[in-house]
Amino acid sequence: MDAPPPATPLIPCGGFFMNDGLLEGRRISMTQLASALSDLLGRPVFDKTGYAGAFDLHLEFTFEGIAGFNGGGFTAPSLPAEAGNTDAKPTIFTAIQKMGLRLESRRGPAEILVIDQAERSSEN
């Protein structure tokens, strides 16, 4: 007898649950979704929808195009071993399209932090 799949943990309003190709959100804003997508894709995602309401989210997707979670940030996509078993799940891009949204790649200004010099601190 197969064990039932684990239930998604209780997600507070304005919160997310992310795990193995699943992104769940409760009463989140479009800005919060853009931030979560930035983390997943390893590149900035900006909300240009103008939508100010809150909504619930349930996205299932494959790991294709997903940034590595080890270092976070702007890393190259790194697929876990189980990513080959897609079970007919869409990519994150297709899952977003099914919501009626579109991810576009654009060029624009970006803030960059440059460290010119680093020194050891004194013992004092």
Helices and strands as residue ranges (DSSP letters): E 15-19, E 22-28, H 30-41, E 55-60, G 81-84, H 92-98
